Amino acid sequence: MVTARNRLRDGARAGKTREQTTNSLLVLAPTQTEKMPVIADKRLELMFVCAHPAIDAAARTPLMLQTVLGLTAERIASSFLVSPDTMGRRLSRAKARIKHTGIAFEVPDEDEIGERTGDVLEAIYAAYGHGWDSTGSDDQTRKGLTEEAIWLARVLVELRPDAEALGLLALMLFCESRSAARRVEGRYVPLAEQDTALWNLSMAREAEDKLRTAGGLEQPGRFQLEAAIQSVLVQSRLTGADLRLPAWTLHGLLAQKAPTIGNLVGLAAATAEVHGPEAGLHELAQLPEAMTGDYQPFWALKAQLLQQLATDQHATATAFWRAIGLTEDGAVRAYLIGKSTQAG
């Protein structure tokens, strides 16, 4: 009965999302031609529509997340590290341009699919991230996003099995394979402390297979690098091998390929693992304050590295409380509070 209720609820939510999509994309009037590919999922089809080149590049992925996947401007803003007002204006401008310029929306043909795939991959990944962040919460809408994102990635791989699509699918499968171990009786458990018996090893093996297939195409990209990092982390835990140096090397390549704040903080963490906390803090110090001020992972990492050094209790406490104050997840907040009270 519980399973049936869940399926009915998910079906109703999916129906509501489809209805909202129809209302939001009234300009959509695809004309089927022989060159147009058959896309097996209507949401994925509409995501390709939202990646129309006439739409501002910065608005394409947010537009997909709001119009097709039903995320609010506030949630989308958190993914792009901008204020909700800024994201709201960006989305409003994109919709106004669609309305006033009469952009012709149609499903792209085979020649155009490749040009739009990158934006679609970004939206799928952002959707997965929202669902991943909800692990342990009661927000059923956000919880369902992980399954939906993986499903959309599978459909996309069937449609166009390029290296980055395979890499993104591998990345999400690696992460999802550990989801059951991230919470134990409501308590947050970091990767290094997780019980690997709770991992879904068949899913991890599938992720490894997808990553290997992507590598064979010899078209390296961001999502493949992120998946490779996850692969190294999984292998390290399962085998006990010291793979910190390969992980650090991959983080360095990723930071060069996509120097986002998240990847740069990840590189700092990997640097600390290989060269010690001082080196990690040095990497963090190179990041501009405008990027790090409200970025929770920056403060969480800084606090833990300062705690390892045990030289400045005030700075350590300040960093911990900045991280705690920026944490929305109650279980993660409790974990950080517990870490902050440990003797330095």
Phi and psi in degrees as GROMACS dihedral restraints (atoms count N, CA, C in turn):
[ dihedral_restraints ]
;  ai    aj    ak    al  type     phi  dphi    fc
    3     4     5     6     1   -62.7    20    10
    4     5     6     7     1   -44.1    20    10
    6     7     8     9     1   -60.5    20    10
    7     8     9    10     1   -43.0    20    10
    9    10    11    12     1   -63.3    20    10
   10    11    12    13     1   -43.3    20    10
   12    13    14    15     1   -62.4    20    10
   13    14    15    16     1   -41.9    20    10
   15    16    17    18     1   -61.6    20    10
   16    17    18    19     1   -41.6    20    10
   18    19    20    21     1   -66.6    20    10
   19    20    21    22     1   -39.9    20    10
   21    22    23    24     1   -63.1    20    10
   22    23    24    25     1   -42.5    20    10
   24    25    26    27     1   -63.2    20    10
   25    26    27    28     1   -45.0    20    10
   27    28    29    30     1   -65.5    20    10
   28    29    30    31     1   -37.6    20    10
   30    31    32    33     1   -65.5    20    10
   31    32    33    34     1   -40.1    20    10
   33    34    35    36     1   -64.8    20    10
   34    35    36    37     1   -40.6    20    10
   36    37    38    39     1   -64.6    20    10
   37    38    39    40     1   -42.1    20    10
   39    40    41    42     1   -63.9    20    10
   40    41    42    43     1   -39.0    20    10
   42    43    44    45     1   -64.1    20    10
   43    44    45    46     1   -40.2    20    10
   45    46    47    48     1   -64.2    20    10
   46    47    48    49     1   -41.0    20    10
   48    49    50    51     1   -62.9    20    10
   49    50    51    52     1   -41.5    20    10
   51    52    53    54     1   -63.2    20    10
   52    53    54    55     1   -40.2    20    10
   54    55    56    57     1   -64.4    20    10
   55    56    57    58     1   -43.6    20    10
   57    58    59    60     1   -63.5    20    10
   58    59    60    61     1   -38.3    20    10
   60    61    62    63     1   -61.7    20    10
   61    62    63    64     1   -44.3    20    10
   63    64    65    66     1   -61.3    20    10
   64    65    66    67     1   -43.7    20    10
   66    67    68    69     1   -66.5    20    10
   67    68    69    70     1   -35.0    20    10
   69    70    71    72     1   -79.7    20    10
   70    71    72    73     1   -25.8    20    10
   72    73    74    75     1  -115.6    20    10
   73    74    75    76     1    54.3    20    10
   75    76    77    78     1   -64.6    20    10
   76    77    78    79     1   -21.9    20    10
   78    79    80    81     1   -77.5    20    10
   79    80    81    82     1    -7.5    20    10
   81    82    83    84     1   -72.7    20    10
   82    83    84    85     1   120.0    20    10
   84    85    86    87     1  -145.6    20    10
   85    86    87    88     1    71.2    20    10
   87    88    89    90     1   -65.4    20    10
   88    89    90    91     1   141.5    20    10
   90    91    92    93     1  -114.3    20    10
   91    92    93    94     1   116.2    20    10
   93    94    95    96     1   -72.7    20    10
   94    95    96    97     1   130.5    20    10
   96    97    98    99     1  -129.4    20    10
   97    98    99   100     1   171.2    20    10
   99   100   101   102     1   -66.0    20    10
  100   101   102   103     1   -26.0    20    10
  102   103   104   105     1   -82.0    20    10
  103   104   105   106     1   -16.6    20    10
  105   106   107   108     1   -75.5    20    10
  106   107   108   109     1   129.2    20    10
  108   109   110   111     1   -72.4    20    10
  109   110   111   112     1   154.6    20    10
  111   112   113   114     1   -88.9    20    10
  112   113   114   115     1   114.2    20    10
  114   115   116   117     1   -99.8    20    10
  115   116   117   118     1   121.7    20    10
  117   118   119   120     1   -73.0    20    10
  118   119   120   121     1   -13.3    20    10
  120   121   122   123     1  -125.7    20    10
  121   122   123   124     1   124.3    20    10
  123   124   125   126     1   -61.3    20    10
  124   125   126   127     1   -34.7    20    10
  126   127   128   129     1   -64.6    20    10
  127   128   129   130     1   -41.4    20    10
  129   130   131   132     1   -65.2    20    10
  130   131   132   133     1   -38.4    20    10
  132   133   134   135     1   -59.4    20    10
  133   134   135   136     1   -45.6    20    10
  135   136   137   138     1   -69.0    20    10
  136   137   138   139     1   -29.3    20    10
  138   139   140   141     1   -65.1    20    10
  139   140   141   142     1   -39.6    20    10
  141   142   143   144     1   -66.0    20    10
  142   143   144   145     1   -34.0    20    10
  144   145   146   147     1   -63.1    20    10
  145   146   147   148     1   -43.1    20    10
  147   148   149   150     1   -67.1    20    10
  148   149   150   151     1   -15.5    20    10
  150   151   152   153     1   -90.3    20    10
  151   152   153   154     1    19.9    20    10
  153   154   155   156     1   -54.1    20    10
  154   155   156   157     1   132.7    20    10
  156   157   158   159     1   -62.7    20    10
  157   158   159   160     1   -18.9    20    10
  159   160   161   162     1   -77.1    20    10
  160   161   162   163     1   -12.7    20    10
  162   163   164   165     1   -86.7    20    10
  163   164   165   166     1   140.5    20    10
  165   166   167   168     1   -51.9    20    10
  166   167   168   169     1   131.5    20    10
  168   169   170   171     1   -57.0    20    10
  169   170   171   172     1   -35.7    20    10
  171   172   173   174     1   -71.1    20    10
  172   173   174   175     1   -14.3    20    10
  174   175   176   177     1  -103.5    20    10
  175   176   177   178     1   -10.5    20    10
  177   178   179   180     1   -64.9    20    10
  178   179   180   181     1   -53.1    20    10
  180   181   182   183     1   -64.0    20    10
  181   182   183   184     1   -46.9    20    10
  183   184   185   186     1   -56.5    20    10
  184   185   186   187     1   -38.2    20    10
  186   187   188   189     1   -63.5    20    10
  187   188   189   190     1   -39.7    20    10
  189   190   191   192     1   -63.0    20    10
  190   191   192   193     1   -43.8    20    10
  192   193   194   195     1   -64.7    20    10
  193   194   195   196     1   -38.4    20    10
  195   196   197   198     1   -80.7    20    10
  196   197   198   199     1   -50.7    20    10
  198   199   200   201     1   -77.1    20    10
  199   200   201   202     1   -38.7    20    10
  201   202   203   204     1   -96.1    20    10
  202   203   204   205     1   -42.0    20    10
  204   205   206   207     1  -101.0    20    10
  205   206   207   208     1    -4.0    20    10
  207   208   209   210     1    79.8    20    10
  208   209   210   211     1    18.0    20    10
  210   211   212   213     1   -80.7    20    10
  211   212   213   214     1   149.7    20    10
  213   214   215   216     1   -79.5    20    10
  214   215   216   217     1   161.3    20    10
  216   217   218   219     1   -60.9    20    10
  217   218   219   220     1   -34.0    20    10
  219   220   221   222     1   -64.4    20    10
  220   221   222   223     1   -44.9    20    10
  222   223   224   225     1   -66.4    20    10
  223   224   225   226     1   -40.9    20    10
  225   226   227   228     1   -64.2    20    10
  226   227   228   229     1   -41.3    20    10
  228   229   230   231     1   -58.6    20    10
  229   230   231   232     1   -38.1    20    10
  231   232   233   234     1   -64.9    20    10
  232   233   234   235     1   -31.5    20    10
  234   235   236   237     1   -71.2    20    10
  235   236   237   238     1   -32.8    20    10
  237   238   239   240     1   -99.8    20    10
  238   239   240   241     1     6.8    20    10
  240   241   242   243     1    55.9    20    10
  241   242   243   244     1    42.9    20    10
  243   244   245   246     1  -128.3    20    10
  244   245   246   247     1   168.2    20    10
  246   247   248   249     1   -73.8    20    10
  247   248   249   250     1   153.5    20    10
  249   250   251   252     1   -57.2    20    10
  250   251   252   253     1   -36.2    20    10
  252   253   254   255     1   -63.3    20    10
  253   254   255   256     1   -43.7    20    10
  255   256   257   258     1   -61.3    20    10
  256   257   258   259     1   -44.5    20    10
  258   259   260   261     1   -67.3    20    10
  259   260   261   262     1   -39.0    20    10
  261   262   263   264     1   -60.5    20    10
  262   263   264   265     1   -42.5    20    10
  264   265   266   267     1   -66.5    20    10
  265   266   267   268     1   -37.9    20    10
  267   268   269   270     1   -62.5    20    10
  268   269   270   271     1   -44.0    20    10
  270   271   272   273     1   -67.9    20    10
  271   272   273   274     1   -39.8    20    10
  273   274   275   276     1   -63.7    20    10
  274   275   276   277     1   -41.0    20    10
  276   277   278   279     1   -64.0    20    10
  277   278   279   280     1   -39.9    20    10
  279   280   281   282     1   -63.9    20    10
  280   281   282   283     1   -43.6    20    10
  282   283   284   285     1   -68.1    20    10
  283   284   285   286     1   -37.4    20    10
  285   286   287   288     1   -64.3    20    10
  286   287   288   289     1   -39.0    20    10
  288   289   290   291     1   -64.7    20    10
  289   290   291   292     1   -41.3    20    10
  291   292   293   294     1   -59.2    20    10
  292   293   294   295     1   -43.8    20    10
  294   295   296   297     1   -71.8    20    10
  295   296   297   298     1   -45.9    20    10
  297   298   299   300     1   -85.1    20    10
  298   299   300   301     1   -24.2    20    10
  300   301   302   303     1   -98.8    20    10
  301   302   303   304     1    -7.8    20    10
  303   304   305   306     1    64.2    20    10
  304   305   306   307     1    41.9    20    10
  306   307   308   309     1   -57.0    20    10
  307   308   309   310     1   128.2    20    10
  309   310   311   312     1   -78.8    20    10
  310   311   312   313     1   114.5    20    10
  312   313   314   315     1   -98.2    20    10
  313   314   315   316     1   127.0    20    10
  315   316   317   318     1  -154.8    20    10
  316   317   318   319     1   155.8    20    10
  318   319   320   321     1   -62.1    20    10
  319   320   321   322     1   128.2    20    10
  321   322   323   324     1   -65.6    20    10
  322   323   324   325     1   151.1    20    10
  324   325   326   327     1   -83.4    20    10
  325   326   327   328     1  -178.7    20    10
  327   328   329   330     1   -56.9    20    10
  328   329   330   331     1   -37.3    20    10
  330   331   332   333     1   -69.8    20    10
  331   332   333   334     1   -25.1    20    10
  333   334   335   336     1   -96.2    20    10
  334   335   336   337     1   -19.1    20    10
  336   337   338   339     1   -54.7    20    10
  337   338   339   340     1   -46.9    20    10
  339   340   341   342     1   -60.4    20    10
  340   341   342   343     1   -37.3    20    10
  342   343   344   345     1   -67.4    20    10
  343   344   345   346     1   -26.4    20    10
  345   346   347   348     1   -99.9    20    10
  346   347   348   349     1    -9.2    20    10
  348   349   350   351     1   -62.0    20    10
  349   350   351   352     1   -38.1    20    10
  351   352   353   354     1   -58.0    20    10
  352   353   354   355     1   -44.2    20    10
  354   355   356   357     1   -65.2    20    10
  355   356   357   358     1   -38.2    20    10
  357   358   359   360     1   -66.4    20    10
  358   359   360   361     1   -41.6    20    10
  360   361   362   363     1   -60.3    20    10
  361   362   363   364     1   -41.5    20    10
  363   364   365   366     1   -61.4    20    10
  364   365   366   367     1   -40.8    20    10
  366   367   368   369     1   -67.6    20    10
  367   368   369   370     1   -41.7    20    10
  369   370   371   372     1   -62.3    20    10
  370   371   372   373     1   -43.0    20    10
  372   373   374   375     1   -64.8    20    10
  373   374   375   376     1   -41.7    20    10
  375   376   377   378     1   -63.9    20    10
  376   377   378   379     1   -39.4    20    10
  378   379   380   381     1   -63.2    20    10
  379   380   381   382     1   -42.6    20    10
  381   382   383   384     1   -61.9    20    10
  382   383   384   385     1   -41.5    20    10
  384   385   386   387     1   -59.5    20    10
  385   386   387   388     1   -39.0    20    10
  387   388   389   390     1   -64.7    20    10
  388   389   390   391     1   -42.4    20    10
  390   391   392   393     1   -67.1    20    10
  391   392   393   394     1   -40.2    20    10
  393   394   395   396     1   -61.2    20    10
  394   395   396   397     1   -40.5    20    10
  396   397   398   399     1   -67.5    20    10
  397   398   399   400     1   -17.7    20    10
  399   400   401   402     1   -90.6    20    10
  400   401   402   403     1     1.1    20    10
  402   403   404   405     1   -52.5    20    10
  403   404   405   406     1   126.0    20    10
  405   406   407   408     1    91.1    20    10
  406   407   408   409     1    -6.7    20    10
  408   409   410   411     1   -95.5    20    10
  409   410   411   412     1   175.0    20    10
  411   412   413   414     1  -100.5    20    10
  412   413   414   415     1     8.4    20    10
  414   415   416   417     1   -79.3    20    10
  415   416   417   418     1    94.9    20    10
  417   418   419   420     1   -66.8    20    10
  418   419   420   421     1   -31.9    20    10
  420   421   422   423     1   -61.8    20    10
  421   422   423   424     1   -46.6    20    10
  423   424   425   426     1   -71.5    20    10
  424   425   426   427     1   -35.9    20    10
  426   427   428   429     1   -58.7    20    10
  427   428   429   430     1   -42.4    20    10
  429   430   431   432     1   -67.7    20    10
  430   431   432   433     1   -14.6    20    10
  432   433   434   435     1   -66.5    20    10
  433   434   435   436     1   -31.6    20    10
  435   436   437   438     1   -63.7    20    10
  436   437   438   439     1   -45.8    20    10
  438   439   440   441     1   -65.2    20    10
  439   440   441   442     1   -41.7    20    10
  441   442   443   444     1   -64.3    20    10
  442   443   444   445     1   -40.9    20    10
  444   445   446   447     1   -64.3    20    10
  445   446   447   448     1   -43.6    20    10
  447   448   449   450     1   -64.7    20    10
  448   449   450   451     1   -40.1    20    10
  450   451   452   453     1   -61.6    20    10
  451   452   453   454     1   -46.2    20    10
  453   454   455   456     1   -62.4    20    10
  454   455   456   457     1   -38.2    20    10
  456   457   458   459     1   -65.1    20    10
  457   458   459   460     1   -38.5    20    10
  459   460   461   462     1   -63.8    20    10
  460   461   462   463     1   -43.2    20    10
  462   463   464   465     1   -63.2    20    10
  463   464   465   466     1   -41.3    20    10
  465   466   467   468     1   -65.0    20    10
  466   467   468   469     1   -39.6    20    10
  468   469   470   471     1   -64.1    20    10
  469   470   471   472     1   -37.6    20    10
  471   472   473   474     1   -65.4    20    10
  472   473   474   475     1   -38.6    20    10
  474   475   476   477     1   -72.2    20    10
  475   476   477   478     1   -43.9    20    10
  477   478   479   480     1  -147.8    20    10
  478   479   480   481     1    89.5    20    10
  480   481   482   483     1   -78.8    20    10
  481   482   483   484     1    59.0    20    10
  483   484   485   486     1   -84.2    20    10
  484   485   486   487     1   172.9    20    10
  486   487   488   489     1   -63.7    20    10
  487   488   489   490     1   -43.5    20    10
  489   490   491   492     1   -72.3    20    10
  490   491   492   493     1   -33.5    20    10
  492   493   494   495     1   -63.3    20    10
  493   494   495   496     1   -43.7    20    10
  495   496   497   498     1   -63.9    20    10
  496   497   498   499     1   -39.6    20    10
  498   499   500   501     1   -63.0    20    10
  499   500   501   502     1   -42.4    20    10
  501   502   503   504     1   -64.5    20    10
  502   503   504   505     1   -43.3    20    10
  504   505   506   507     1   -60.8    20    10
  505   506   507   508     1   -43.5    20    10
  507   508   509   510     1   -61.4    20    10
  508   509   510   511     1   -43.6    20    10
  510   511   512   513     1   -58.3    20    10
  511   512   513   514     1   -48.9    20    10
  513   514   515   516     1   -67.4    20    10
  514   515   516   517     1   -36.8    20    10
  516   517   518   519     1   -66.5    20    10
  517   518   519   520     1   -40.1    20    10
  519   520   521   522     1   -58.5    20    10
  520   521   522   523     1   -48.1    20    10
  522   523   524   525     1   -64.0    20    10
  523   524   525   526     1   -45.6    20    10
  525   526   527   528     1   -66.0    20    10
  526   527   528   529     1   -29.5    20    10
  528   529   530   531     1   -62.3    20    10
  529   530   531   532     1   -20.3    20    10
  531   532   533   534     1  -104.6    20    10
  532   533   534   535     1     3.4    20    10
  534   535   536   537     1   -61.6    20    10
  535   536   537   538     1   -36.4    20    10
  537   538   539   540     1   -67.7    20    10
  538   539   540   541     1   -21.0    20    10
  540   541   542   543     1   -93.8    20    10
  541   542   543   544     1    -5.0    20    10
  543   544   545   546     1   -76.7    20    10
  544   545   546   547     1   -20.6    20    10
  546   547   548   549     1  -130.2    20    10
  547   548   549   550     1   128.5    20    10
  549   550   551   552     1  -126.5    20    10
  550   551   552   553     1   112.1    20    10
  552   553   554   555     1    52.8    20    10
  553   554   555   556     1    42.0    20    10
  555   556   557   558     1    81.6    20    10
  556   557   558   559     1    -2.7    20    10
  558   559   560   561     1   -95.9    20    10
  559   560   561   562     1   133.9    20    10
  561   562   563   564     1   -71.6    20    10
  562   563   564   565     1   134.9    20    10
  564   565   566   567     1  -125.7    20    10
  565   566   567   568     1   115.8    20    10
  567   568   569   570     1   -68.4    20    10
  568   569   570   571     1   162.9    20    10
  570   571   572   573     1   -53.9    20    10
  571   572   573   574     1   -44.5    20    10
  573   574   575   576     1   -64.0    20    10
  574   575   576   577     1   -19.8    20    10
  576   577   578   579     1  -109.2    20    10
  577   578   579   580     1     2.8    20    10
  579   580   581   582     1   -72.7    20    10
  580   581   582   583     1   147.6    20    10
  582   583   584   585     1   -82.3    20    10
  583   584   585   586     1   110.0    20    10
  585   586   587   588     1   -66.9    20    10
  586   587   588   589     1   -14.8    20    10
  588   589   590   591     1   -66.3    20    10
  589   590   591   592     1   -20.1    20    10
  591   592   593   594     1   -88.4    20    10
  592   593   594   595     1    -6.6    20    10
  594   595   596   597     1   -74.3    20    10
  595   596   597   598     1   150.9    20    10
  597   598   599   600     1   -90.4    20    10
  598   599   600   601     1    91.8    20    10
  600   601   602   603     1   -70.5    20    10
  601   602   603   604     1   -28.2    20    10
  603   604   605   606     1   -67.0    20    10
  604   605   606   607     1   -36.0    20    10
  606   607   608   609     1   -68.8    20    10
  607   608   609   610     1   -38.5    20    10
  609   610   611   612     1   -64.2    20    10
  610   611   612   613     1   -38.4    20    10
  612   613   614   615     1   -67.1    20    10
  613   614   615   616     1   -38.1    20    10
  615   616   617   618     1   -63.0    20    10
  616   617   618   619     1   -41.7    20    10
  618   619   620   621     1   -59.8    20    10
  619   620   621   622     1   -43.3    20    10
  621   622   623   624     1   -62.0    20    10
  622   623   624   625     1   -39.7    20    10
  624   625   626   627     1   -65.1    20    10
  625   626   627   628     1   -43.6    20    10
  627   628   629   630     1   -63.7    20    10
  628   629   630   631     1   -40.8    20    10
  630   631   632   633     1   -65.0    20    10
  631   632   633   634     1   -40.5    20    10
  633   634   635   636     1   -64.2    20    10
  634   635   636   637     1   -40.6    20    10
  636   637   638   639     1   -63.5    20    10
  637   638   639   640     1   -42.4    20    10
  639   640   641   642     1   -62.1    20    10
  640   641   642   643     1   -42.5    20    10
  642   643   644   645     1   -62.8    20    10
  643   644   645   646     1   -32.9    20    10
  645   646   647   648     1   -66.9    20    10
  646   647   648   649     1   -17.9    20    10
  648   649   650   651     1   -81.5    20    10
  649   650   651   652     1   -11.3    20    10
  651   652   653   654     1    54.9    20    10
  652   653   654   655     1    46.1    20    10
  654   655   656   657     1  -132.1    20    10
  655   656   657   658     1    72.0    20    10
  657   658   659   660     1   -60.4    20    10
  658   659   660   661     1   146.1    20    10
  660   661   662   663     1  -158.1    20    10
  661   662   663   664     1   177.8    20    10
  663   664   665   666     1   -58.6    20    10
  664   665   666   667     1   -49.6    20    10
  666   667   668   669     1   -67.8    20    10
  667   668   669   670     1   -33.3    20    10
  669   670   671   672     1   -65.7    20    10
  670   671   672   673     1   -38.8    20    10
  672   673   674   675     1   -65.0    20    10
  673   674   675   676     1   -43.0    20    10
  675   676   677   678     1   -63.6    20    10
  676   677   678   679     1   -39.6    20    10
  678   679   680   681     1   -66.1    20    10
  679   680   681   682     1   -37.7    20    10
  681   682   683   684     1   -64.2    20    10
  682   683   684   685     1   -37.6    20    10
  684   685   686   687     1   -62.4    20    10
  685   686   687   688     1   -44.3    20    10
  687   688   689   690     1   -62.6    20    10
  688   689   690   691     1   -38.6    20    10
  690   691   692   693     1   -60.6    20    10
  691   692   693   694     1   -44.9    20    10
  693   694   695   696     1   -62.2    20    10
  694   695   696   697     1   -43.2    20    10
  696   697   698   699     1   -62.4    20    10
  697   698   699   700     1   -42.6    20    10
  699   700   701   702     1   -64.6    20    10
  700   701   702   703     1   -46.9    20    10
  702   703   704   705     1   -63.5    20    10
  703   704   705   706     1   -36.9    20    10
  705   706   707   708     1   -62.2    20    10
  706   707   708   709     1   -44.9    20    10
  708   709   710   711     1   -68.8    20    10
  709   710   711   712     1   -38.4    20    10
  711   712   713   714     1   -76.1    20    10
  712   713   714   715     1   -33.1    20    10
  714   715   716   717     1  -103.6    20    10
  715   716   717   718     1   -17.9    20    10
  717   718   719   720     1    80.5    20    10
  718   719   720   721     1     3.6    20    10
  720   721   722   723     1   -71.5    20    10
  721   722   723   724     1   146.7    20    10
  723   724   725   726     1   -84.9    20    10
  724   725   726   727     1   101.7    20    10
  726   727   728   729     1  -115.1    20    10
  727   728   729   730     1    26.8    20    10
  729   730   731   732     1   -64.3    20    10
  730   731   732   733     1   -38.4    20    10
  732   733   734   735     1   -66.3    20    10
  733   734   735   736     1   -47.3    20    10
  735   736   737   738     1   -59.4    20    10
  736   737   738   739     1   -38.3    20    10
  738   739   740   741     1   -63.5    20    10
  739   740   741   742     1   -42.4    20    10
  741   742   743   744     1   -63.1    20    10
  742   743   744   745     1   -40.9    20    10
  744   745   746   747     1   -62.1    20    10
  745   746   747   748     1   -44.4    20    10
  747   748   749   750     1   -65.2    20    10
  748   749   750   751     1   -39.8    20    10
  750   751   752   753     1   -61.8    20    10
  751   752   753   754     1   -38.5    20    10
  753   754   755   756     1   -63.8    20    10
  754   755   756   757     1   -42.9    20    10
  756   757   758   759     1   -64.6    20    10
  757   758   759   760     1   -39.7    20    10
  759   760   761   762     1   -65.3    20    10
  760   761   762   763     1   -42.1    20    10
  762   763   764   765     1   -64.1    20    10
  763   764   765   766     1   -32.3    20    10
  765   766   767   768     1   -71.6    20    10
  766   767   768   769     1   -39.9    20    10
  768   769   770   771     1   -72.8    20    10
  769   770   771   772     1   -41.6    20    10
  771   772   773   774     1  -140.9    20    10
  772   773   774   775     1    86.6    20    10
  774   775   776   777     1   -77.8    20    10
  775   776   777   778     1    57.4    20    10
  777   778   779   780     1   -80.1    20    10
  778   779   780   781     1   164.8    20    10
  780   781   782   783     1   -61.8    20    10
  781   782   783   784     1   -38.0    20    10
  783   784   785   786     1   -64.2    20    10
  784   785   786   787     1   -42.7    20    10
  786   787   788   789     1   -70.7    20    10
  787   788   789   790     1   -34.0    20    10
  789   790   791   792     1   -70.3    20    10
  790   791   792   793     1   -37.5    20    10
  792   793   794   795     1   -67.9    20    10
  793   794   795   796     1   -37.4    20    10
  795   796   797   798     1   -61.8    20    10
  796   797   798   799     1   -39.0    20    10
  798   799   800   801     1   -64.6    20    10
  799   800   801   802     1   -39.6    20    10
  801   802   803   804     1   -61.9    20    10
  802   803   804   805     1   -41.1    20    10
  804   805   806   807     1   -64.4    20    10
  805   806   807   808     1   -43.4    20    10
  807   808   809   810     1   -66.4    20    10
  808   809   810   811     1   -36.5    20    10
  810   811   812   813     1   -62.9    20    10
  811   812   813   814     1   -40.8    20    10
  813   814   815   816     1   -64.6    20    10
  814   815   816   817     1   -35.7    20    10
  816   817   818   819     1   -63.7    20    10
  817   818   819   820     1   -36.7    20    10
  819   820   821   822     1   -90.9    20    10
  820   821   822   823     1   -42.5    20    10
  822   823   824   825     1  -113.0    20    10
  823   824   825   826     1     0.6    20    10
  825   826   827   828     1   101.9    20    10
  826   827   828   829     1   162.8    20    10
  828   829   830   831     1   -61.9    20    10
  829   830   831   832     1   -33.8    20    10
  831   832   833   834     1   -61.1    20    10
  832   833   834   835     1   -42.5    20    10
  834   835   836   837     1   -65.3    20    10
  835   836   837   838     1   -38.8    20    10
  837   838   839   840     1   -64.4    20    10
  838   839   840   841     1   -43.0    20    10
  840   841   842   843     1   -64.7    20    10
  841   842   843   844     1   -34.7    20    10
  843   844   845   846     1   -62.6    20    10
  844   845   846   847     1   -41.8    20    10
  846   847   848   849     1   -62.4    20    10
  847   848   849   850     1   -42.8    20    10
  849   850   851   852     1   -63.6    20    10
  850   851   852   853     1   -36.7    20    10
  852   853   854   855     1   -66.1    20    10
  853   854   855   856     1   -19.5    20    10
  855   856   857   858     1   -79.9    20    10
  856   857   858   859     1   -12.8    20    10
  858   859   860   861     1   -82.1    20    10
  859   860   861   862     1   137.7    20    10
  861   862   863   864     1   -67.5    20    10
  862   863   864   865     1   141.2    20    10
  864   865   866   867     1   -60.2    20    10
  865   866   867   868     1   -30.5    20    10
  867   868   869   870     1   -61.4    20    10
  868   869   870   871     1   -26.6    20    10
  870   871   872   873     1   -90.4    20    10
  871   872   873   874     1   -28.4    20    10
  873   874   875   876     1  -101.4    20    10
  874   875   876   877     1   -14.0    20    10
  876   877   878   879     1   -51.8    20    10
  877   878   879   880     1   -45.0    20    10
  879   880   881   882     1  -115.3    20    10
  880   881   882   883     1    20.9    20    10
  882   883   884   885     1   -96.2    20    10
  883   884   885   886     1   104.9    20    10
  885   886   887   888     1   -57.5    20    10
  886   887   888   889     1   -44.1    20    10
  888   889   890   891     1   -59.7    20    10
  889   890   891   892     1   -32.7    20    10
  891   892   893   894     1   -59.6    20    10
  892   893   894   895     1   -48.8    20    10
  894   895   896   897     1   -71.3    20    10
  895   896   897   898     1   -35.2    20    10
  897   898   899   900     1   -64.2    20    10
  898   899   900   901     1   -43.9    20    10
  900   901   902   903     1   -67.5    20    10
  901   902   903   904     1   -45.2    20    10
  903   904   905   906     1   -58.5    20    10
  904   905   906   907     1   -42.7    20    10
  906   907   908   909     1   -61.6    20    10
  907   908   909   910     1   -44.2    20    10
  909   910   911   912     1   -71.2    20    10
  910   911   912   913     1   -34.2    20    10
  912   913   914   915     1   -69.9    20    10
  913   914   915   916     1   -41.0    20    10
  915   916   917   918     1   -63.0    20    10
  916   917   918   919     1   -37.6    20    10
  918   919   920   921     1   -65.0    20    10
  919   920   921   922     1   -36.9    20    10
  921   922   923   924     1   -64.0    20    10
  922   923   924   925     1   -36.2    20    10
  924   925   926   927     1   -74.6    20    10
  925   926   927   928     1   -32.5    20    10
  927   928   929   930     1    55.2    20    10
  928   929   930   931     1    41.0    20    10
  930   931   932   933     1  -113.4    20    10
  931   932   933   934     1   -19.1    20    10
  933   934   935   936     1  -141.9    20    10
  934   935   936   937     1    90.1    20    10
  936   937   938   939     1   -63.9    20    10
  937   938   939   940     1   -35.8    20    10
  939   940   941   942     1   -65.8    20    10
  940   941   942   943     1   -46.1    20    10
  942   943   944   945     1   -63.6    20    10
  943   944   945   946     1   -37.7    20    10
  945   946   947   948     1   -63.5    20    10
  946   947   948   949     1   -47.7    20    10
  948   949   950   951     1   -62.8    20    10
  949   950   951   952     1   -40.4    20    10
  951   952   953   954     1   -62.0    20    10
  952   953   954   955     1   -44.8    20    10
  954   955   956   957     1   -64.9    20    10
  955   956   957   958     1   -41.4    20    10
  957   958   959   960     1   -60.8    20    10
  958   959   960   961     1   -44.8    20    10
  960   961   962   963     1   -73.4    20    10
  961   962   963   964     1   -27.4    20    10
  963   964   965   966     1   -64.4    20    10
  964   965   966   967     1   -44.9    20    10
  966   967   968   969     1   -63.7    20    10
  967   968   969   970     1   -43.4    20    10
  969   970   971   972     1   -63.5    20    10
  970   971   972   973     1   -42.3    20    10
  972   973   974   975     1   -66.7    20    10
  973   974   975   976     1   -25.3    20    10
  975   976   977   978     1   -93.1    20    10
  976   977   978   979     1    -0.1    20    10
  978   979   980   981     1   -92.2    20    10
  979   980   981   982     1   123.1    20    10
  981   982   983   984     1   -86.4    20    10
  982   983   984   985     1   -32.0    20    10
  984   985   986   987     1   -74.7    20    10
  985   986   987   988     1   120.0    20    10
  987   988   989   990     1   -62.3    20    10
  988   989   990   991     1   -38.0    20    10
  990   991   992   993     1   -68.8    20    10
  991   992   993   994     1   -40.7    20    10
  993   994   995   996     1   -67.1    20    10
  994   995   996   997     1   -38.6    20    10
  996   997   998   999     1   -61.3    20    10
  997   998   999  1000     1   -43.6    20    10
  999  1000  1001  1002     1   -63.6    20    10
 1000  1001  1002  1003     1   -38.1    20    10
 1002  1003  1004  1005     1   -62.1    20    10
 1003  1004  1005  1006     1   -45.3    20    10
 1005  1006  1007  1008     1   -67.0    20    10
 1006  1007  1008  1009     1   -37.4    20    10
 1008  1009  1010  1011     1   -62.2    20    10
 1009  1010  1011  1012     1   -42.1    20    10
 1011  1012  1013  1014     1   -63.0    20    10
 1012  1013  1014  1015     1   -40.1    20    10
 1014  1015  1016  1017     1   -65.8    20    10
 1015  1016  1017  1018     1   -36.9    20    10
 1017  1018  1019  1020     1   -69.3    20    10
 1018  1019  1020  1021     1   -23.0    20    10
 1020  1021  1022  1023     1   -89.6    20    10
 1021  1022  1023  1024     1    -6.7    20    10
 1023  1024  1025  1026     1   -71.7    20    10
 1024  1025  1026  1027     1   148.0    20    10
 1026  1027  1028  1029     1   -63.3    20    10
 1027  1028  1029  1030     1   131.2    20    10
